[in-house]
Amino acid sequence: MKKLELRKLNLKSKLANGCVTAMKWLRKEWAALLVVTLGNVVFAFAVINFTLPYRFPDMGVSGLAVLSHYLFGISPTWVIVIGNAGLLLWGRKSLNARFLGLTVYSIGVFSIFMPVFLSFPLPLPQDKFMATLITGVLKGLSIGMIFNVGASTGGTDIVAMVMRRRYGIEVGQFSIFVNLFILALSLGVVGLESVVYGAAGLYVFGIVLDNVTRQFDRRKQAFIITNIPDEVCHFITSRGRGVTLIEGRGGYTGQARPMLISLLEPRQVVQLKKFLQEKDPKAFVSICDASEVLGKGFKSWKSL
């Protein structure tokens, strides 16, 4: 009896600890979960309303699910759930816990909303090209949002991440070859016209995805040579940005010329230029784009 009671107590203790851990994780990741939810709702909406009705091919596991629906009438939800479950089991040792947790949640949300949107059909545009543009934009926007918080929609994204970590294969190259293979399979199912429309939609998707992922991380990198470095440092740090001072020397004059480097938002660059115009109009400033910034105050390393 005592052993049984001890087991029950241990079980209750483990459950309580598990609940506490889960609550802490939810409080910490609520913003990421919200973005993943919204992204998958938009993605499911695009697949149900702008891919299936026109018999367009799709990409990754979703593309295989669409093909099985066209050929055998199988609900795409089942193929997506079973396919992703197998891929997650295969790649679980090569992926970090945060990525896995958010991806499992992402797959769950997508699988729930697929049948929801199937139950509420919408009036569709007659123009297939318009439908292609809409599906490309919606999918690129939704998956870009999900990528930006360090999650994925599952499928070939899981395989691509595992292949990159195990063998150093580039994710983009891998995805291109996989999606080309799926388009080739689709040719015998949906016909050449639909494959061409689908390829156009994938091209639009790629452009939107690239822009969405870059815009969230893009900053301006400022190189500043000024006679008032301390004042400029104070101006930048007072606006919540860091600045690094590098001791330099003028190549012509030989004089000491400290150089400041800072990563700023576009509006902060405008403020900096106005400040220098008033305080040190002889200052030298170079501004360039930084397409991705990782570290404190910017994109977290956990999102990779």
Backbone as CSV, one residue per row, in Angstrom:
resi,resn,N_x,N_y,N_z,CA_x,CA_y,CA_z,C_x,C_y,C_z
1,MET,0.829,-1.215,0.000,0.000,0.000,0.000,0.856,1.255,0.000
2,LYS,1.919,1.211,0.821,2.782,2.396,0.903,3.457,2.669,-0.437
3,LYS,3.900,1.575,-1.127,4.535,1.744,-2.430,3.557,2.342,-3.437
4,LEU,2.306,1.895,-3.390,1.280,2.412,-4.285,1.026,3.885,-4.030
5,GLU,0.966,4.260,-2.751,0.750,5.661,-2.391,1.929,6.528,-2.835
6,LEU,3.153,5.993,-2.675,4.336,6.741,-3.109,4.329,6.959,-4.626
7,ARG,3.910,5.925,-5.357,3.826,6.063,-6.809,2.811,7.124,-7.217
8,LYS,1.667,7.107,-6.506,0.639,8.118,-6.794,1.152,9.522,-6.508
9,LEU,1.869,9.663,-5.373,2.432,10.972,-5.017,3.462,11.431,-6.052
10,ASN,4.307,10.478,-6.482,5.311,10.816,-7.497,4.656,11.227,-8.813
11,LEU,3.585,10.506,-9.168,2.860,10.825,-10.399,2.229,12.213,-10.307
12,LYS,1.603,12.512,-9.157,1.002,13.835,-8.962,2.054,14.931,-9.010
13,SER,3.227,14.644,-8.398,4.314,15.620,-8.393,4.810,15.897,-9.812
14,LYS,4.965,14.825,-10.622,5.414,14.988,-12.003,4.391,15.766,-12.828
15,LEU,3.105,15.464,-12.616,2.054,16.193,-13.330,2.044,17.667,-12.964
16,ALA,2.212,17.934,-11.654,2.236,19.328,-11.199,3.428,20.071,-11.792
17,ASN,4.598,19.416,-11.774,5.793,20.034,-12.362,5.626,20.260,-13.855
18,GLY,4.989,19.288,-14.518,4.739,19.427,-15.949,3.809,20.584,-16.259
19,CYS,2.780,20.744,-15.438,1.840,21.859,-15.624,2.526,23.199,-15.409
20,VAL,3.375,23.270,-14.383,4.105,24.515,-14.096,5.032,24.863,-15.255
21,THR,5.743,23.842,-15.754,6.648,24.057,-16.889,5.887,24.525,-18.120
22,ALA,4.738,23.896,-18.365,3.913,24.268,-19.526,3.409,25.704,-19.405
23,MET,2.990,26.105,-18.214,2.508,27.467,-18.000,3.613,28.488,-18.203
24,LYS,4.808,28.157,-17.718,5.950,29.059,-17.916,6.262,29.217,-19.401
25,TRP,6.206,28.083,-20.129,6.480,28.119,-21.565,5.422,28.938,-22.304
26,LEU,4.157,28.795,-21.909,3.080,29.555,-22.543,3.229,31.045,-22.290
27,ARG,3.599,31.416,-21.057,3.794,32.835,-20.743,4.968,33.414,-21.534
28,LYS,5.986,32.592,-21.734,7.176,33.049,-22.439,6.963,33.130,-23.952
29,GLU,6.190,32.206,-24.497,6.049,32.084,-25.951,4.678,32.502,-26.468
30,TRP,3.899,33.233,-25.671,2.534,33.554,-26.095,2.508,34.347,-27.405
31,ALA,3.459,35.258,-27.574,3.475,36.069,-28.799,3.764,35.186,-30.021
32,ALA,4.728,34.265,-29.878,5.048,33.351,-30.983,3.858,32.456,-31.303
33,LEU,3.176,31.965,-30.272,2.006,31.110,-30.484,0.890,31.863,-31.200
34,LEU,0.721,33.137,-30.853,-0.307,33.953,-31.506,0.008,34.129,-32.987
35,VAL,1.268,34.411,-33.307,1.679,34.585,-34.708,1.518,33.279,-35.477
36,VAL,1.927,32.172,-34.868,1.805,30.857,-35.524,0.338,30.532,-35.788
37,THR,-0.530,30.851,-34.832,-1.971,30.607,-35.009,-2.513,31.411,-36.184
38,LEU,-2.231,32.708,-36.192,-2.726,33.569,-37.266,-2.169,33.134,-38.620
39,GLY,-0.875,32.817,-38.657,-0.258,32.391,-39.912,-0.890,31.131,-40.472
40,ASN,-1.182,30.163,-39.617,-1.775,28.913,-40.089,-3.237,29.070,-40.490
41,VAL,-3.933,29.979,-39.844,-5.312,30.262,-40.257,-5.316,30.808,-41.691
42,VAL,-4.421,31.746,-41.966,-4.321,32.324,-43.317,-3.873,31.263,-44.317
43,PHE,-2.913,30.419,-43.918,-2.406,29.373,-44.811,-3.507,28.367,-45.157
44,ALA,-4.254,27.923,-44.151,-5.349,26.980,-44.393,-6.427,27.609,-45.283
45,PHE,-6.722,28.878,-45.049,-7.700,29.601,-45.870,-7.262,29.619,-47.330
46,ALA,-5.957,29.863,-47.565,-5.449,29.930,-48.935,-5.528,28.569,-49.625
47,VAL,-5.168,27.508,-48.917,-5.185,26.167,-49.510,-6.612,25.744,-49.871
48,ILE,-7.541,25.957,-48.947,-8.922,25.491,-49.152,-9.647,26.316,-50.215
49,ASN,-9.425,27.629,-50.215,-10.211,28.502,-51.088,-9.525,28.892,-52.394
50,PHE,-8.190,28.769,-52.470,-7.503,29.227,-53.679,-6.519,28.207,-54.259
51,THR,-6.511,26.995,-53.720,-5.695,25.928,-54.308,-6.565,24.755,-54.746
52,LEU,-7.296,24.146,-53.811,-8.109,22.977,-54.125,-9.191,23.239,-55.177
53,PRO,-9.956,24.351,-55.092,-11.035,24.531,-56.078,-10.538,24.641,-57.522
54,TYR,-9.289,25.095,-57.711,-8.752,25.277,-59.065,-7.839,24.123,-59.490
55,ARG,-7.706,23.122,-58.600,-6.827,21.986,-58.861,-5.388,22.430,-59.123
56,PHE,-4.958,23.433,-58.372,-3.561,23.854,-58.448,-2.694,22.896,-57.639
57,PRO,-1.458,22.645,-58.065,-0.535,21.880,-57.227,-0.059,22.739,-56.067
58,ASP,0.441,22.100,-55.036,0.969,22.822,-53.877,2.375,22.330,-53.601
59,MET,2.976,22.753,-52.487,4.371,22.427,-52.201,4.474,21.555,-50.962
60,GLY,5.569,20.807,-50.857,5.873,20.028,-49.671,4.839,18.947,-49.385
61,VAL,4.691,18.636,-48.097,3.706,17.636,-47.669,2.299,18.097,-48.031
62,SER,2.072,19.404,-47.938,0.772,19.948,-48.346,0.512,19.639,-49.821
63,GLY,1.563,19.704,-50.654,1.411,19.379,-52.075,1.050,17.928,-52.283
64,LEU,1.688,17.033,-51.527,1.349,15.609,-51.617,-0.072,15.350,-51.124
65,ALA,-0.481,16.091,-50.078,-1.842,15.952,-49.565,-2.867,16.394,-50.601
66,VAL,-2.552,17.469,-51.307,-3.447,17.966,-52.358,-3.556,16.953,-53.493
67,LEU,-2.427,16.360,-53.877,-2.446,15.354,-54.948,-3.278,14.140,-54.547
68,SER,-3.138,13.689,-53.296,-3.924,12.537,-52.835,-5.416,12.868,-52.824
69,HIS,-5.730,14.131,-52.552,-7.131,14.564,-52.577,-7.667,14.517,-54.013
70,TYR,-6.869,14.997,-54.978,-7.288,14.989,-56.371,-7.454,13.556,-56.899
71,LEU,-6.521,12.667,-56.526,-6.515,11.307,-57.064,-7.521,10.383,-56.387
72,PHE,-7.548,10.436,-55.041,-8.308,9.428,-54.292,-9.425,10.014,-53.431
73,GLY,-9.549,11.350,-53.404,-10.584,11.980,-52.593,-10.301,11.951,-51.109
74,ILE,-9.055,11.669,-50.728,-8.676,11.628,-49.307,-8.588,13.041,-48.771
75,SER,-9.078,13.251,-47.568,-8.984,14.574,-46.958,-7.515,14.963,-46.771
76,PRO,-7.109,16.156,-47.207,-5.716,16.587,-47.040,-5.263,16.589,-45.583
77,THR,-6.199,16.763,-44.655,-5.854,16.826,-43.235,-5.155,15.558,-42.777
78,TRP,-5.673,14.388,-43.200,-5.089,13.110,-42.757,-3.665,12.951,-43.262
79,VAL,-3.445,13.257,-44.519,-2.106,13.116,-45.095,-1.127,14.053,-44.405
80,ILE,-1.571,15.281,-44.116,-0.702,16.269,-43.466,-0.343,15.825,-42.055
81,VAL,-1.333,15.354,-41.298,-1.080,14.935,-39.909,-0.153,13.726,-39.864
82,ILE,-0.467,12.682,-40.656,0.337,11.446,-40.636,1.749,11.701,-41.185
83,GLY,1.825,12.440,-42.293,3.124,12.730,-42.894,4.025,13.527,-41.966
84,ASN,3.457,14.554,-41.344,4.255,15.389,-40.436,4.641,14.646,-39.168
85,ALA,3.759,13.785,-38.683,4.094,12.998,-37.488,5.315,12.116,-37.756
86,GLY,5.339,11.487,-38.923,6.481,10.649,-39.284,7.764,11.454,-39.420
87,LEU,7.676,12.632,-40.040,8.867,13.475,-40.216,9.381,14.012,-38.888
88,LEU,8.477,14.351,-37.980,8.893,14.848,-36.661,9.610,13.758,-35.865
89,LEU,9.095,12.531,-35.936,9.752,11.414,-35.251,11.137,11.159,-35.840
90,TRP,11.243,11.276,-37.164,12.517,11.042,-37.835,13.575,12.100,-37.474
91,GLY,13.142,13.361,-37.401,14.112,14.432,-37.215,14.204,15.007,-35.822
92,ARG,13.535,14.387,-34.846,13.433,15.001,-33.516,14.794,15.184,-32.835
93,LYS,15.756,14.296,-33.104,17.050,14.384,-32.423,17.932,15.498,-32.983
94,SER,17.617,15.971,-34.186,18.441,17.001,-34.821,17.869,18.401,-34.668
95,LEU,16.692,18.533,-34.056,16.031,19.824,-33.951,15.879,20.229,-32.486
96,ASN,15.953,21.545,-32.224,15.825,21.994,-30.832,14.375,21.911,-30.366
97,ALA,14.206,21.891,-29.047,12.885,21.664,-28.446,11.905,22.773,-28.795
98,ARG,12.379,24.017,-28.840,11.480,25.138,-29.145,10.915,25.018,-30.559
99,PHE,11.797,24.736,-31.525,11.359,24.575,-32.909,10.351,23.434,-33.022
100,LEU,10.640,22.311,-32.366,9.736,21.165,-32.415,8.378,21.500,-31.800
101,GLY,8.403,22.143,-30.619,7.149,22.482,-29.936,6.277,23.396,-30.768
102,LEU,6.881,24.466,-31.315,6.110,25.412,-32.127,5.636,24.784,-33.432
103,THR,6.456,23.893,-34.004,6.066,23.243,-35.254,4.913,22.273,-35.041
104,VAL,4.955,21.515,-33.940,3.838,20.613,-33.614,2.552,21.417,-33.440
105,TYR,2.652,22.537,-32.719,1.476,23.407,-32.539,1.001,23.945,-33.887
106,SER,1.944,24.340,-34.739,1.608,24.869,-36.064,0.851,23.847,-36.894
107,ILE,1.342,22.614,-36.905,0.671,21.544,-37.662,-0.736,21.299,-37.115
108,GLY,-0.867,21.340,-35.791,-2.169,21.130,-35.168,-3.175,22.196,-35.563
109,VAL,-2.759,23.459,-35.528,-3.666,24.557,-35.893,-4.080,24.445,-37.354
110,PHE,-3.108,24.164,-38.236,-3.406,24.039,-39.664,-4.394,22.892,-39.915
111,SER,-4.181,21.762,-39.239,-5.050,20.596,-39.414,-6.462,20.850,-38.907
112,ILE,-6.596,21.675,-37.886,-7.923,21.997,-37.344,-8.691,22.910,-38.285
113,PHE,-8.007,23.898,-38.856,-8.710,24.903,-39.661,-8.967,24.452,-41.099
114,MET,-8.266,23.421,-41.563,-8.561,22.909,-42.911,-10.022,22.459,-43.030
115,PRO,-10.512,21.565,-42.183,-11.925,21.165,-42.294,-12.894,22.299,-41.959
116,VAL,-12.464,23.239,-41.116,-13.329,24.380,-40.789,-13.627,25.188,-42.046
117,PHE,-12.604,25.509,-42.832,-12.809,26.291,-44.052,-13.495,25.467,-45.145
118,LEU,-13.314,24.146,-45.114,-14.038,23.306,-46.072,-15.546,23.369,-45.852
119,SER,-15.955,23.606,-44.620,-17.377,23.664,-44.279,-18.031,24.979,-44.679
120,PHE,-17.210,25.999,-44.994,-17.760,27.319,-45.331,-17.164,27.800,-46.654
121,PRO,-17.629,27.228,-47.777,-17.092,27.641,-49.085,-17.440,29.094,-49.400
122,LEU,-16.527,29.766,-50.099,-16.705,31.174,-50.457,-16.900,31.311,-51.962
123,PRO,-17.538,32.398,-52.420,-17.597,32.665,-53.860,-16.180,32.940,-54.379
124,LEU,-15.792,32.250,-55.447,-14.409,32.315,-55.915,-14.297,33.153,-57.182
125,PRO,-13.140,33.791,-57.389,-12.934,34.521,-58.650,-12.859,33.562,-59.825
126,GLN,-13.394,33.987,-60.972,-13.381,33.136,-62.154,-12.017,33.114,-62.828
127,ASP,-11.247,34.163,-62.632,-9.937,34.289,-63.265,-8.907,33.444,-62.503
128,LYS,-8.347,32.436,-63.166,-7.374,31.561,-62.511,-6.083,32.298,-62.167
129,PHE,-5.707,33.241,-63.021,-4.471,33.972,-62.750,-4.606,34.805,-61.480
130,MET,-5.774,35.403,-61.278,-6.013,36.158,-60.046,-5.938,35.231,-58.837
131,ALA,-6.528,34.051,-58.969,-6.471,33.077,-57.874,-5.028,32.673,-57.575
132,THR,-4.215,32.535,-58.631,-2.797,32.198,-58.459,-2.078,33.273,-57.668
133,LEU,-2.312,34.533,-58.019,-1.668,35.640,-57.308,-2.096,35.683,-55.844
134,ILE,-3.399,35.485,-55.612,-3.916,35.533,-54.242,-3.308,34.432,-53.390
135,THR,-3.269,33.215,-53.928,-2.729,32.101,-53.138,-1.242,32.292,-52.860
136,GLY,-0.492,32.808,-53.843,0.935,33.056,-53.633,1.187,34.094,-52.557
137,VAL,0.409,35.177,-52.593,0.573,36.250,-51.605,0.198,35.767,-50.206
138,LEU,-0.957,35.091,-50.100,-1.421,34.631,-48.787,-0.464,33.611,-48.166
139,LYS,0.004,32.663,-48.982,0.919,31.647,-48.453,2.272,32.250,-48.086
140,GLY,2.770,33.140,-48.926,4.052,33.778,-48.614,3.974,34.599,-47.345
141,LEU,2.872,35.329,-47.172,2.682,36.145,-45.973,2.573,35.281,-44.731
142,SER,1.768,34.219,-44.804,1.527,33.381,-43.627,2.784,32.614,-43.207
143,ILE,3.467,31.995,-44.159,4.654,31.212,-43.814,5.801,32.122,-43.402
144,GLY,5.878,33.315,-43.991,6.887,34.284,-43.564,6.696,34.682,-42.105
145,MET,5.460,34.893,-41.702,5.163,35.213,-40.299,5.618,34.086,-39.378
146,ILE,5.328,32.853,-39.794,5.666,31.688,-38.965,7.189,31.515,-38.871
147,PHE,7.880,31.676,-39.997,9.343,31.565,-39.995,9.984,32.602,-39.081
148,ASN,9.410,33.791,-39.039,10.018,34.885,-38.279,9.998,34.674,-36.776
149,VAL,9.161,33.771,-36.287,9.157,33.485,-34.840,9.864,32.166,-34.541
150,GLY,10.567,31.614,-35.534,11.348,30.411,-35.303,10.566,29.122,-35.347
151,ALA,9.456,29.102,-36.085,8.640,27.892,-36.221,8.561,27.530,-37.699
152,SER,7.794,26.512,-38.016,7.579,26.130,-39.412,6.198,25.502,-39.525
153,THR,5.794,25.250,-40.760,4.507,24.593,-40.996,4.679,23.085,-41.137
154,GLY,5.884,22.601,-40.846,6.140,21.170,-40.924,6.519,20.751,-42.330
155,GLY,6.307,19.480,-42.636,6.573,18.970,-43.968,8.045,19.025,-44.338
156,THR,8.324,19.497,-45.555,9.702,19.540,-46.050,10.554,20.542,-45.289
157,ASP,9.928,21.476,-44.560,10.711,22.392,-43.711,11.472,21.608,-42.647
158,ILE,10.841,20.568,-42.114,11.499,19.718,-41.116,12.688,19.001,-41.748
159,VAL,12.448,18.415,-42.927,13.520,17.695,-43.620,14.670,18.644,-43.952
160,ALA,14.328,19.854,-44.428,15.357,20.822,-44.808,16.210,21.230,-43.609
161,MET,15.575,21.461,-42.457,16.316,21.845,-41.254,17.238,20.710,-40.796
162,VAL,16.745,19.477,-40.851,17.558,18.330,-40.447,18.740,18.153,-41.402
163,MET,18.497,18.260,-42.707,19.560,18.100,-43.688,20.620,19.178,-43.533
164,ARG,20.200,20.404,-43.204,21.171,21.488,-43.007,22.044,21.220,-41.791
165,ARG,21.431,20.761,-40.692,22.196,20.538,-39.465,23.073,19.293,-39.544
166,ARG,22.614,18.278,-40.264,23.400,17.041,-40.351,24.473,17.099,-41.432
167,TYR,24.134,17.684,-42.591,25.027,17.595,-43.737,25.412,18.953,-44.332
168,GLY,24.886,20.060,-43.762,25.248,21.392,-44.252,24.598,21.769,-45.565
169,ILE,23.531,21.068,-45.959,22.831,21.362,-47.214,21.991,22.622,-47.041
170,GLU,22.054,23.530,-48.022,21.291,24.763,-47.952,19.788,24.480,-48.022
171,VAL,19.029,25.144,-47.139,17.577,24.939,-47.071,16.899,25.346,-48.371
172,GLY,17.299,26.504,-48.914,16.672,26.999,-50.135,16.836,26.055,-51.308
173,GLN,18.069,25.535,-51.496,18.328,24.613,-52.597,17.518,23.329,-52.434
174,PHE,17.482,22.820,-51.223,16.730,21.589,-50.956,15.251,21.789,-51.271
175,SER,14.675,22.910,-50.815,13.252,23.188,-51.019,12.917,23.310,-52.496
176,ILE,13.814,23.953,-53.257,13.572,24.118,-54.695,13.477,22.752,-55.383
177,PHE,14.421,21.865,-55.095,14.426,20.547,-55.746,13.197,19.725,-55.351
178,VAL,12.822,19.785,-54.063,11.654,19.027,-53.604,10.392,19.530,-54.280
179,ASN,10.216,20.850,-54.325,9.000,21.415,-54.907,8.943,21.191,-56.422
180,LEU,10.105,21.217,-57.093,10.125,20.890,-58.521,9.702,19.442,-58.756
181,PHE,10.146,18.553,-57.868,9.759,17.144,-57.966,8.248,16.983,-57.794
182,ILE,7.665,17.702,-56.831,6.222,17.615,-56.590,5.444,18.196,-57.772
183,LEU,5.960,19.282,-58.358,5.318,19.852,-59.547,5.355,18.846,-60.700
184,ALA,6.471,18.134,-60.837,6.581,17.127,-61.889,5.562,16.011,-61.678
185,LEU,5.381,15.581,-60.425,4.360,14.568,-60.122,2.958,15.089,-60.442
186,SER,2.753,16.368,-60.195,1.425,16.962,-60.399,1.045,17.023,-61.872
187,LEU,2.047,17.014,-62.749,1.789,17.175,-64.177,0.830,16.114,-64.703
188,GLY,1.014,14.867,-64.256,0.150,13.793,-64.734,-1.206,13.749,-64.053
189,VAL,-1.395,14.561,-63.007,-2.650,14.544,-62.252,-3.543,15.725,-62.618
190,VAL,-2.966,16.931,-62.641,-3.783,18.135,-62.841,-3.619,18.736,-64.231
191,GLY,-2.633,18.251,-65.009,-2.442,18.774,-66.360,-1.461,19.941,-66.405
192,LEU,-1.003,20.235,-67.616,0.034,21.251,-67.821,-0.436,22.649,-67.413
193,GLU,-1.677,22.990,-67.747,-2.170,24.343,-67.451,-2.143,24.619,-65.954
194,SER,-2.653,23.696,-65.162,-2.680,23.901,-63.714,-1.274,23.925,-63.121
195,VAL,-0.366,23.112,-63.688,1.015,23.115,-63.197,1.675,24.456,-63.474
196,VAL,1.417,25.032,-64.639,1.978,26.360,-64.969,1.427,27.407,-64.011
197,TYR,0.121,27.366,-63.762,-0.459,28.300,-62.783,0.144,28.070,-61.395
198,GLY,0.294,26.798,-61.038,0.875,26.487,-59.731,2.303,26.975,-59.611
199,ALA,3.085,26.827,-60.692,4.464,27.312,-60.681,4.499,28.834,-60.536
200,ALA,3.577,29.514,-61.207,3.501,30.968,-61.075,3.163,31.365,-59.640
201,GLY,2.227,30.600,-59.040,1.876,30.877,-57.640,3.047,30.653,-56.706
202,LEU,3.849,29.594,-56.954,5.026,29.329,-56.136,6.060,30.447,-56.292
203,TYR,6.162,31.003,-57.493,7.103,32.114,-57.717,6.676,33.343,-56.914
204,VAL,5.378,33.654,-56.968,4.857,34.773,-56.174,5.050,34.508,-54.682
205,PHE,4.781,33.274,-54.282,4.982,32.867,-52.891,6.426,33.123,-52.445
206,GLY,7.393,32.732,-53.289,8.801,32.914,-52.944,9.169,34.373,-52.774
207,ILE,8.658,35.236,-53.660,8.959,36.664,-53.569,8.384,37.256,-52.289
208,VAL,7.120,36.936,-52.000,6.470,37.478,-50.799,7.155,36.950,-49.538
209,LEU,7.452,35.646,-49.518,8.119,35.052,-48.356,9.464,35.722,-48.098
210,ASP,10.238,35.927,-49.146,11.551,36.548,-49.012,11.430,37.961,-48.446
211,ASN,10.473,38.713,-48.952,10.305,40.096,-48.488,9.782,40.161,-47.060
212,VAL,8.874,39.262,-46.716,8.333,39.257,-45.351,9.425,38.936,-44.337
213,THR,10.220,37.889,-44.622,11.260,37.487,-43.672,12.345,38.543,-43.564
214,ARG,12.636,39.245,-44.641,13.686,40.266,-44.589,13.212,41.551,-43.920
215,GLN,11.978,41.950,-44.200,11.498,43.219,-43.657,11.456,43.209,-42.143
216,PHE,11.166,42.064,-41.534,11.075,42.008,-40.082,12.438,42.204,-39.426
217,ASP,13.521,41.833,-40.123,14.855,41.886,-39.527,15.709,43.036,-40.064
218,ARG,15.223,43.737,-41.073,16.050,44.741,-41.729,16.271,45.951,-40.817
219,ARG,17.519,46.386,-40.760,17.898,47.585,-40.020,18.890,48.385,-40.857
220,LYS,19.190,49.585,-40.396,20.178,50.438,-41.040,21.459,50.426,-40.209
221,GLN,22.562,50.178,-40.882,23.863,50.183,-40.203,24.547,51.513,-40.465
222,ALA,24.877,52.226,-39.405,25.456,53.567,-39.518,26.920,53.553,-39.090
223,PHE,27.788,54.087,-39.958,29.198,54.330,-39.637,29.371,55.843,-39.506
224,ILE,29.843,56.279,-38.375,29.888,57.718,-38.091,31.298,58.122,-37.656
225,ILE,31.843,59.145,-38.300,33.092,59.767,-37.866,32.767,61.212,-37.530
226,THR,32.941,61.580,-36.279,32.498,62.879,-35.790,33.491,63.451,-34.786
227,ASN,33.426,64.761,-34.632,34.271,65.447,-33.646,33.656,65.426,-32.247
228,ILE,32.439,64.958,-32.151,31.750,64.908,-30.842,31.260,63.476,-30.577
229,PRO,32.160,62.503,-30.529,31.731,61.101,-30.385,30.951,60.831,-29.107
230,ASP,31.309,61.479,-28.005,30.601,61.225,-26.747,29.153,61.687,-26.818
231,GLU,28.916,62.832,-27.427,27.546,63.340,-27.563,26.718,62.441,-28.482
232,VAL,27.341,61.974,-29.552,26.622,61.097,-30.487,26.297,59.766,-29.813
233,CYS,27.254,59.230,-29.047,27.001,57.986,-28.300,25.817,58.150,-27.356
234,HIS,25.789,59.268,-26.634,24.688,59.519,-25.699,23.360,59.648,-26.448
235,PHE,23.380,60.305,-27.605,22.160,60.484,-28.395,21.602,59.132,-28.827
236,ILE,22.479,58.237,-29.291,22.030,56.925,-29.779,21.539,56.051,-28.633
237,THR,22.318,55.981,-27.543,21.931,55.109,-26.423,20.668,55.604,-25.725
238,SER,20.431,56.920,-25.757,19.214,57.449,-25.129,17.965,57.033,-25.887
239,ARG,18.127,56.545,-27.109,16.995,56.056,-27.910,16.908,54.539,-27.930
240,GLY,17.597,53.919,-26.972,17.465,52.476,-26.790,18.304,51.630,-27.721
241,ARG,19.296,52.232,-28.384,20.148,51.472,-29.292,21.590,51.470,-28.794
242,GLY,22.288,50.404,-29.103,23.690,50.310,-28.718,24.582,50.956,-29.755
243,VAL,25.791,51.252,-29.356,26.767,51.852,-30.263,28.154,51.355,-29.856
244,THR,28.981,51.082,-30.841,30.349,50.618,-30.597,31.328,51.665,-31.105
245,LEU,32.319,52.002,-30.291,33.326,52.994,-30.649,34.631,52.274,-30.979
246,ILE,35.139,52.540,-32.186,36.395,51.936,-32.645,37.426,53.040,-32.823
247,GLU,38.564,52.868,-32.196,39.625,53.858,-32.329,40.266,53.746,-33.707
248,GLY,40.243,54.843,-34.452,40.825,54.860,-35.787,41.795,56.020,-35.954
249,ARG,42.375,56.118,-37.147,43.327,57.187,-37.436,43.158,57.611,-38.881
250,GLY,43.122,58.899,-39.109,42.966,59.415,-40.457,44.137,59.025,-41.342
251,GLY,43.855,58.467,-42.520,44.924,58.028,-43.409,45.751,59.170,-43.962
252,TYR,45.152,60.329,-44.128,45.865,61.490,-44.693,46.471,62.354,-43.593
253,THR,45.668,62.668,-42.578,46.136,63.579,-41.516,46.936,62.855,-40.440
254,GLY,46.669,61.554,-40.265,47.336,60.821,-39.198,46.751,61.086,-37.825
255,GLN,45.697,61.886,-37.757,45.076,62.220,-36.474,44.151,61.097,-36.004
256,ALA,44.009,61.004,-34.682,43.087,60.027,-34.101,41.651,60.377,-34.482
257,ARG,40.932,59.410,-35.029,39.556,59.639,-35.481,38.691,58.465,-35.040
258,PRO,38.062,58.537,-33.872,37.189,57.439,-33.443,36.000,57.270,-34.397
259,MET,35.644,56.015,-34.664,34.502,55.726,-35.532,33.421,55.007,-34.729
260,LEU,32.175,55.412,-34.912,31.045,54.817,-34.219,30.270,53.923,-35.186
261,ILE,29.850,52.779,-34.695,29.022,51.856,-35.475,27.760,51.554,-34.681
262,SER,26.607,51.684,-35.345,25.345,51.418,-34.665,24.333,50.856,-35.653
263,LEU,23.415,50.035,-35.160,22.324,49.485,-35.963,21.025,50.141,-35.526
264,LEU,20.371,50.801,-36.465,19.226,51.652,-36.133,18.023,51.306,-36.994
265,GLU,16.856,51.731,-36.518,15.652,51.672,-37.327,15.647,52.881,-38.269
266,PRO,14.927,52.781,-39.404,14.947,53.887,-40.372,14.592,55.250,-39.772
267,ARG,13.610,55.290,-38.886,13.226,56.584,-38.296,14.333,57.129,-37.390
268,GLN,15.098,56.219,-36.764,16.196,56.659,-35.907,17.351,57.204,-36.730
269,VAL,17.512,56.712,-37.963,18.528,57.259,-38.860,18.198,58.706,-39.199
270,VAL,16.925,58.980,-39.463,16.504,60.357,-39.757,16.801,61.269,-38.570
271,GLN,16.494,60.798,-37.357,16.774,61.586,-36.153,18.275,61.827,-35.980
272,LEU,19.084,60.806,-36.263,20.538,60.942,-36.132,21.077,61.975,-37.110
273,LYS,20.597,61.940,-38.341,21.094,62.899,-39.343,20.719,64.328,-38.974
274,LYS,19.524,64.513,-38.425,19.130,65.851,-37.981,19.997,66.334,-36.819
275,PHE,20.311,65.407,-35.905,21.159,65.738,-34.764,22.553,66.167,-35.223
276,LEU,23.135,65.393,-36.153,24.469,65.718,-36.648,24.470,66.999,-37.472
277,GLN,23.378,67.235,-38.186,23.277,68.468,-38.967,23.357,69.694,-38.059
278,GLU,22.766,69.590,-36.873,22.783,70.706,-35.925,24.086,70.781,-35.124
279,LYS,24.579,69.625,-34.663,25.701,69.607,-33.725,27.071,69.506,-34.403
280,ASP,27.148,68.781,-35.509,28.438,68.579,-36.165,28.233,68.409,-37.666
281,PRO,27.987,69.519,-38.385,27.718,69.432,-39.823,28.904,68.924,-40.649
282,LYS,30.113,68.853,-40.045,31.281,68.336,-40.758,31.471,66.821,-40.538
283,ALA,30.542,66.197,-39.835,30.638,64.763,-39.560,30.524,63.965,-40.862
284,PHE,31.127,62.786,-40.866,31.048,61.870,-42.007,30.184,60.683,-41.596
285,VAL,29.137,60.397,-42.386,28.202,59.316,-42.058,27.986,58.440,-43.285
286,SER,28.051,57.129,-43.075,27.725,56.168,-44.120,26.594,55.279,-43.610
287,ILE,25.513,55.191,-44.386,24.344,54.378,-44.003,24.181,53.261,-45.027
288,CYS,24.043,52.024,-44.540,23.797,50.897,-45.445,22.772,49.957,-44.814
289,ASP,22.172,49.112,-45.643,21.161,48.170,-45.162,21.818,46.964,-44.505
290,ALA,21.259,46.539,-43.372,21.632,45.280,-42.731,20.424,44.375,-42.850
291,SER,20.502,43.364,-43.710,19.317,42.557,-44.026,18.872,41.671,-42.873
292,GLU,19.792,41.315,-41.961,19.428,40.495,-40.807,20.334,40.854,-39.648
293,VAL,19.723,41.053,-38.473,20.485,41.416,-37.277,20.092,40.476,-36.147
294,LEU,21.079,39.808,-35.575,20.855,38.863,-34.482,21.535,39.375,-33.222
295,GLY,20.861,39.242,-32.097,21.454,39.656,-30.828,20.474,40.437,-29.983
296,LYS,20.924,40.866,-28.820,20.068,41.568,-27.872,19.482,42.829,-28.490
297,GLY,18.168,42.979,-28.350,17.481,44.140,-28.904,16.980,43.929,-30.319
298,PHE,17.393,42.810,-30.941,16.986,42.523,-32.310,16.428,41.101,-32.362
299,LYS,16.687,40.380,-33.441,16.182,39.022,-33.595,16.904,38.087,-32.629
300,SER,16.127,37.234,-31.970,16.703,36.319,-30.983,17.380,35.140,-31.661
301,TRP,18.479,34.654,-31.064,19.161,33.469,-31.561,18.268,32.228,-31.445
302,LYS,17.293,32.268,-30.538,16.396,31.119,-30.358,15.509,30.893,-31.576
303,SER,15.317,31.952,-32.375,14.405,31.843,-33.521,15.042,31.121,-34.700
304,LEU,16.347,30.839,-34.625,17.010,30.158,-35.746,16.667,28.681,-35.766
